[in-house]
Amino acid sequence: MLTIFRRHKKSCAHRNEGREYRRCHCPISVEGFLGDKNIRASLKTSDWQRAQDTVREWEAKQQVTGRELPVSIVQAADTFTVDAKARNLAASTTYKYELLFRRLKDFSRRSGYELLRDLDVDAMTRFRGEWKDGPRASQKQLERLRAFFRFCQRRKWITENPASELKAPKITTSPTLPFTHEEMVKILAATEAYQLKAAHNAKLNAIRLRSLVLVMRYSGLRIGDAVSLSLDRLVGNTLFLYTAKTGTPVRVTLPEFVADALSKTPPMNDRYWFRTAEAKLRTAVGKWQRRLLLLFRQAGIAHGHAHRFRDTFAVELLLSNVPLERVSVVLGHQSVRITERHYSPWVRARQEQLEADLQRAFANDPLVLMQTTPTSNTGRESQRPN
């Protein structure tokens, strides 16, 4: 049996009247047993009739959603995190969910929300309104928020997914921007200058930086996969690995000079070239990204970032008429559609076919035919030297 009562505020003039007193506007709580579950929770209302209706509904259903009724936001978020780790999700993925939950808990505390069921569409709209992320990062955040509420739905902690009603932000896709040959020459030249300027204890990292640049340019690896390369992954001039983002097996053949440079690079320990064994990958990647920013600055490269090496690798293959499907395999994409979305404008065969189609279409256009007259031909003939 469940009992509802007023939890009087300190400022309430009727505190001495007892918790059964109904005529004030203090919040109402509930305690007792529902089935074999011991319930003690706030009903998030000060309306006595509404509180009674809620309790009658609980007793009619004779069920408790979760360990307690109702489930708190903190409980739901913590349970999701435990489940994510048990599923062996990538550490970077779990970390992003933890960041989201920190935001959600902070927002809920400031807004007075304690229970999961209190997070309706309006609350989630206000929550998203506080995000300072760009469109693409905001879209990823929204996807994670929806996944969290789907998790809660499957456990019957909530009946609806409030994040599903939030529309995704509009994203303007930036064109793929590979490095030009001249820019690559500048970057490699800057690695030499970087070594000269490096302090004595940073000389080895300056040498490693050049090898990291070469590996990313000629393997197409993301910086996370390149930084986590272990010594046993290089056999001759071939790299063998599974990509961290998709878990896709990738086998990449490197140019001889790149494989030679990598094999001669002083490793940071007996396992990795670019990270220590005890360091978290996120920490190691952050350090190399900062070094790359300094390198781009020295080379005079505007908007330089690590992923452009991957773009350069993919675009050069496509411009050499390597089929899109094969490029997708070597990039470690789960689907050729992902490759097509990013790199289809660079497929040379498609561009040549498009140009040929346009020429045929223009050749039969009446207006074009009208402009091509014998007079214009005569004029061009008269301009030719004798």
C-alpha positions as CSV (number, residue, x, y, z in Angstrom):
1,M,0.0,0.0,0.0
2,L,1.2,3.5,-0.9
3,T,0.7,6.6,1.2
4,I,1.1,10.2,0.0
5,F,2.1,13.0,2.2
6,R,3.2,16.7,2.2
7,R,6.9,17.2,2.5
8,H,6.8,20.7,4.1
9,K,9.3,23.3,3.2
10,K,11.2,25.0,5.9
11,S,9.4,28.2,5.1
12,C,6.0,26.6,5.3
13,A,3.8,28.0,8.1
14,H,2.1,24.6,8.6
15,R,5.2,22.5,9.3
16,N,3.8,21.7,12.7
17,E,0.5,20.5,11.4
18,G,2.0,17.2,10.3
19,R,2.6,15.7,6.9
20,E,-1.1,14.8,6.4
21,Y,-2.0,18.5,6.2
22,R,-3.3,19.1,2.7
23,R,-4.0,22.9,2.4
24,C,-0.5,24.2,1.8
25,H,1.4,24.0,-1.5
26,C,4.4,22.0,-0.4
27,P,5.5,19.2,-2.7
28,I,3.9,15.8,-2.3
29,S,5.9,12.5,-1.8
30,V,4.9,8.8,-1.6
31,E,6.1,5.9,0.5
32,G,5.1,2.3,1.1
33,F,5.1,-0.9,-0.8
34,L,4.0,-1.7,-4.3
35,G,4.1,-5.5,-4.6
36,D,7.5,-6.4,-3.1
37,K,9.1,-3.1,-3.8
38,N,9.7,-0.5,-1.1
39,I,8.8,2.9,-2.6
40,R,9.9,6.3,-1.3
41,A,10.0,9.1,-3.9
42,S,8.8,12.6,-4.7
43,L,5.8,12.8,-7.0
44,K,7.0,16.1,-8.4
45,T,3.6,17.8,-7.8
46,S,1.9,19.9,-5.1
47,D,-1.6,19.0,-6.4
48,W,-3.2,16.4,-4.0
49,Q,-5.7,15.1,-6.6
50,R,-3.0,14.6,-9.2
51,A,-0.9,12.8,-6.6
52,Q,-3.8,10.5,-5.7
53,D,-4.4,9.7,-9.4
54,T,-0.7,8.9,-9.9
55,V,-0.7,6.5,-7.0
56,R,-3.9,4.8,-8.1
57,E,-2.4,4.3,-11.6
58,W,0.7,2.7,-10.0
59,E,-1.4,0.4,-7.9
60,A,-3.6,-0.6,-10.8
61,K,-0.6,-1.6,-12.9
62,Q,1.0,-3.4,-10.0
63,Q,4.4,-2.9,-11.4
64,V,7.6,-1.0,-10.7
65,T,9.7,0.2,-13.6
66,G,13.3,-0.5,-12.7
67,R,14.6,-1.0,-9.2
68,E,12.5,1.8,-7.8
69,L,9.6,3.7,-9.0
70,P,10.3,6.0,-10.6
71,V,13.8,5.7,-12.0
72,S,16.1,8.7,-11.5
73,I,18.1,10.4,-14.2
74,V,21.3,9.5,-12.4
75,Q,20.4,5.8,-12.1
76,A,19.5,5.6,-15.8
77,A,22.7,7.3,-17.0
78,D,24.9,5.2,-14.8
79,T,23.2,2.0,-15.9
80,F,23.7,2.9,-19.5
81,T,27.4,3.6,-18.9
82,V,27.9,0.3,-17.2
83,D,26.1,-1.5,-20.1
84,A,28.2,0.4,-22.7
85,K,31.4,-0.8,-21.0
86,A,30.1,-4.3,-20.8
87,R,29.5,-4.3,-24.6
88,N,33.1,-3.3,-25.1
89,L,32.3,-0.1,-26.9
90,A,35.4,1.9,-27.9
91,A,36.8,3.9,-25.0
92,S,36.3,7.1,-27.0
93,T,32.6,6.3,-27.6
94,T,32.1,5.6,-23.9
95,Y,33.9,8.9,-23.0
96,K,31.5,10.8,-25.3
97,Y,28.5,9.3,-23.6
98,E,29.9,10.2,-20.2
99,L,30.4,13.8,-21.4
100,L,26.8,13.9,-22.5
101,F,25.6,12.6,-19.2
102,R,27.6,15.2,-17.3
103,R,25.7,17.8,-19.2
104,L,22.4,16.1,-18.7
105,K,22.9,15.7,-15.0
106,D,24.0,19.3,-14.6
107,F,21.0,20.6,-16.6
108,S,18.6,18.4,-14.6
109,R,20.0,19.6,-11.3
110,R,19.7,23.3,-12.3
111,S,16.2,22.8,-13.7
112,G,14.8,20.8,-10.8
113,Y,14.5,17.5,-12.6
114,E,15.3,14.3,-10.7
115,L,13.2,11.6,-12.3
116,L,13.7,10.2,-15.8
117,R,10.0,10.6,-16.6
118,D,10.3,14.3,-16.0
119,L,12.5,14.7,-19.2
120,D,9.8,15.5,-21.8
121,V,10.2,17.1,-25.2
122,D,10.2,20.6,-23.8
123,A,12.9,19.8,-21.3
124,M,15.0,18.2,-24.0
125,T,14.5,21.2,-26.3
126,R,15.8,23.5,-23.5
127,F,18.7,21.1,-22.9
128,R,19.8,21.2,-26.5
129,G,19.4,24.9,-26.5
130,E,22.4,25.1,-24.1
131,W,24.7,23.2,-26.4
132,K,27.5,25.3,-27.9
133,D,28.6,22.6,-30.4
134,G,28.8,23.1,-34.2
135,P,26.1,21.5,-36.4
136,R,27.9,18.2,-36.9
137,A,28.9,17.8,-33.3
138,S,25.4,18.7,-32.2
139,Q,24.0,16.0,-34.6
140,K,26.3,13.4,-33.0
141,Q,25.2,14.5,-29.5
142,L,21.5,14.2,-30.5
143,E,22.2,10.7,-31.9
144,R,23.7,9.7,-28.5
145,L,20.8,11.3,-26.6
146,R,18.3,9.3,-28.7
147,A,20.2,6.1,-28.1
148,F,20.1,6.7,-24.4
149,F,16.4,7.1,-24.3
150,R,15.9,4.1,-26.6
151,F,17.9,2.1,-23.9
152,C,15.5,3.4,-21.3
153,Q,12.4,2.6,-23.4
154,R,13.6,-1.0,-23.8
155,R,13.7,-1.3,-20.0
156,K,10.3,0.2,-19.7
157,W,11.5,3.1,-17.6
158,I,9.8,5.5,-20.0
159,T,7.1,5.0,-22.6
160,E,8.3,7.6,-25.2
161,N,11.6,8.8,-26.4
162,P,11.5,12.6,-25.9
163,A,14.7,13.1,-28.0
164,S,13.1,11.6,-31.1
165,E,10.9,14.7,-31.5
166,L,14.0,16.9,-31.8
167,K,14.9,17.7,-35.4
168,A,18.5,17.2,-36.4
169,P,20.5,20.4,-37.2
170,K,21.1,21.5,-40.8
171,I,24.6,20.6,-41.8
172,T,26.4,22.2,-44.7
173,T,28.8,19.6,-45.9
174,S,32.3,21.1,-46.5
175,P,34.1,19.9,-49.6
176,T,36.9,17.4,-49.2
177,L,40.1,19.4,-49.1
178,P,43.2,17.3,-49.9
179,F,46.7,18.7,-49.7
180,T,48.2,19.8,-53.0
181,H,51.7,18.5,-54.0
182,E,53.2,21.9,-53.2
183,E,51.6,21.8,-49.7
184,M,52.9,18.4,-49.0
185,V,56.4,19.5,-50.0
186,K,56.1,22.5,-47.6
187,I,54.9,20.2,-44.8
188,L,57.8,17.7,-45.2
189,A,60.2,20.6,-45.4
190,A,58.7,22.0,-42.2
191,T,59.4,18.7,-40.4
192,E,63.1,19.3,-40.9
193,A,62.8,22.8,-39.5
194,Y,60.7,21.4,-36.6
195,Q,63.6,19.1,-35.7
196,L,66.1,21.9,-35.7
197,K,64.0,24.0,-33.4
198,A,63.0,21.2,-31.1
199,A,64.6,21.2,-27.6
200,H,67.1,18.4,-26.9
201,N,64.5,16.3,-25.1
202,A,62.0,16.8,-27.9
203,K,64.2,15.7,-30.8
204,L,62.9,12.2,-30.9
205,N,59.3,13.4,-31.1
206,A,60.3,15.7,-34.0
207,I,61.7,12.6,-35.8
208,R,58.5,10.7,-35.0
209,L,56.4,13.5,-36.3
210,R,57.8,13.2,-39.8
211,S,57.1,9.5,-39.8
212,L,53.6,10.1,-38.6
213,V,53.0,12.5,-41.4
214,L,54.3,10.0,-44.0
215,V,52.2,7.2,-42.6
216,M,49.0,9.1,-42.6
217,R,49.6,10.5,-46.1
218,Y,50.4,7.1,-47.7
219,S,48.2,4.8,-45.7
220,G,45.0,6.9,-45.3
221,L,44.8,6.0,-41.6
222,R,43.0,8.2,-39.2
223,I,45.2,9.9,-36.7
224,G,43.9,7.6,-33.9
225,D,44.8,4.5,-35.9
226,A,48.2,5.9,-36.9
227,V,49.1,6.9,-33.3
228,S,48.1,3.4,-32.0
229,L,50.2,1.5,-34.5
230,S,52.2,-1.2,-32.8
231,L,55.5,-2.4,-34.0
232,D,54.3,-5.8,-35.0
233,R,51.8,-4.3,-37.5
234,L,54.5,-3.5,-40.0
235,V,55.6,-6.5,-42.0
236,G,58.0,-5.5,-44.8
237,N,56.2,-2.5,-46.4
238,T,52.7,-3.7,-45.4
239,L,50.6,-2.5,-42.5
240,F,48.0,-4.8,-40.9
241,L,45.4,-3.5,-38.5
242,Y,41.8,-3.1,-37.5
243,T,40.4,0.4,-37.5
244,A,39.4,1.6,-34.1
245,K,36.3,3.4,-35.4
246,T,34.7,0.6,-37.4
247,G,36.7,-2.5,-36.4
248,T,37.3,-3.1,-40.1
249,P,40.4,-5.1,-41.0
250,V,42.8,-2.9,-43.2
251,R,45.9,-4.0,-45.1
252,V,47.8,-1.2,-46.6
253,T,51.0,-1.4,-48.8
254,L,53.3,1.6,-48.2
255,P,55.9,3.0,-50.5
256,E,59.3,1.7,-49.7
257,F,60.7,5.0,-48.4
258,V,57.7,5.4,-46.0
259,A,58.1,1.8,-44.7
260,D,61.8,2.4,-44.3
261,A,61.3,5.7,-42.4
262,L,58.7,4.1,-40.1
263,S,61.0,1.1,-39.4
264,K,63.8,3.4,-38.5
265,T,61.7,5.6,-36.2
266,P,62.6,5.3,-32.6
267,P,59.6,3.8,-30.8
268,M,58.3,5.3,-27.6
269,N,58.4,1.8,-26.0
270,D,58.8,-1.8,-26.9
271,R,55.2,-1.9,-28.4
272,Y,54.3,1.5,-30.0
273,W,56.0,4.1,-32.1
274,F,53.8,7.0,-31.2
275,R,52.4,6.4,-27.7
276,T,53.4,5.0,-24.4
277,A,51.8,1.7,-23.3
278,E,50.1,3.3,-20.2
279,A,48.8,6.4,-21.9
280,K,45.2,6.6,-23.0
281,L,44.8,6.9,-26.8
282,R,42.7,10.1,-26.5
283,T,45.6,11.7,-24.6
284,A,48.2,10.5,-27.0
285,V,46.2,11.7,-30.1
286,G,45.7,15.1,-28.5
287,K,49.5,15.6,-28.1
288,W,50.2,14.7,-31.7
289,Q,47.4,17.0,-32.9
290,R,49.0,19.9,-31.1
291,R,52.3,19.1,-32.6
292,L,50.7,18.9,-36.1
293,L,49.1,22.3,-35.6
294,L,52.6,23.8,-34.9
295,L,53.9,22.0,-38.0
296,F,51.2,23.4,-40.2
297,R,51.8,26.9,-38.8
298,Q,55.5,26.6,-39.6
299,A,54.7,25.3,-43.1
300,G,52.2,28.2,-43.8
301,I,49.3,25.8,-44.4
302,A,45.9,27.3,-43.8
303,H,43.2,25.1,-42.3
304,G,45.6,22.2,-41.8
305,H,44.5,19.2,-39.8
306,A,45.3,15.6,-39.6
307,H,42.3,14.3,-41.5
308,R,43.4,16.1,-44.7
309,F,46.2,13.5,-45.0
310,R,43.5,10.8,-45.3
311,D,41.6,12.9,-47.8
312,T,44.8,13.4,-49.8
313,F,45.4,9.6,-49.9
314,A,41.8,8.9,-51.1
315,V,41.7,11.6,-53.7
316,E,45.0,10.7,-55.2
317,L,43.8,7.1,-55.6
318,L,40.5,8.2,-57.3
319,L,42.4,10.6,-59.6
320,S,44.5,7.6,-60.6
321,N,41.3,5.8,-61.7
322,V,41.2,3.4,-58.7
323,P,37.6,2.3,-58.5
324,L,35.6,3.8,-55.6
325,E,34.8,0.3,-54.2
326,R,38.5,-0.5,-53.8
327,V,39.2,2.9,-52.2
328,S,36.4,2.2,-49.8
329,V,38.1,-1.1,-48.8
330,V,41.5,0.4,-48.2
331,L,40.0,3.3,-46.1
332,G,38.3,0.8,-43.9
333,H,34.8,2.1,-44.5
334,Q,31.9,-0.2,-43.5
335,S,30.0,0.8,-46.7
336,V,30.9,2.2,-50.1
337,R,28.1,4.8,-49.5
338,I,30.3,6.5,-46.9
339,T,33.2,6.7,-49.4
340,E,30.8,8.0,-52.1
341,R,29.4,10.7,-49.9
342,H,32.8,12.2,-49.2
343,Y,34.8,11.5,-52.3
344,S,32.4,11.0,-55.3
345,P,33.3,14.5,-56.8
346,W,36.9,13.3,-57.2
347,V,36.2,10.2,-59.2
348,R,37.9,11.0,-62.5
349,A,35.9,8.6,-64.7
350,R,32.6,10.2,-63.5
351,Q,33.9,13.7,-64.2
352,E,35.1,12.7,-67.7
353,Q,31.8,11.1,-68.4
354,L,29.9,14.2,-67.2
355,E,32.0,16.4,-69.5
356,A,31.4,14.2,-72.4
357,D,27.6,14.2,-71.7
358,L,27.6,18.0,-71.5
359,Q,29.5,18.4,-74.8
360,R,27.0,16.1,-76.6
361,A,24.1,18.0,-75.1
362,F,25.5,21.4,-76.1
363,A,26.3,20.1,-79.7
364,N,22.5,19.6,-80.3
365,D,21.3,22.7,-78.6
366,P,19.6,25.0,-81.2
367,L,20.9,28.2,-79.6
368,V,24.5,26.9,-79.7
369,L,24.0,25.9,-83.3
370,M,22.7,29.4,-84.2
371,Q,25.8,31.0,-82.6
372,T,28.1,28.7,-84.7
373,T,27.8,30.5,-88.1
374,P,30.0,30.6,-91.2
375,T,30.6,34.3,-90.6
376,S,32.3,33.5,-87.2
377,N,34.3,30.8,-88.9
378,T,35.4,33.3,-91.7
379,G,36.3,35.8,-89.1
380,R,38.6,33.3,-87.3
381,E,40.1,32.2,-90.7
382,S,40.9,35.9,-91.5
383,Q,42.7,36.2,-88.3
384,R,45.1,33.4,-89.1
385,P,48.6,34.5,-90.3
386,N,49.6,33.9,-93.9
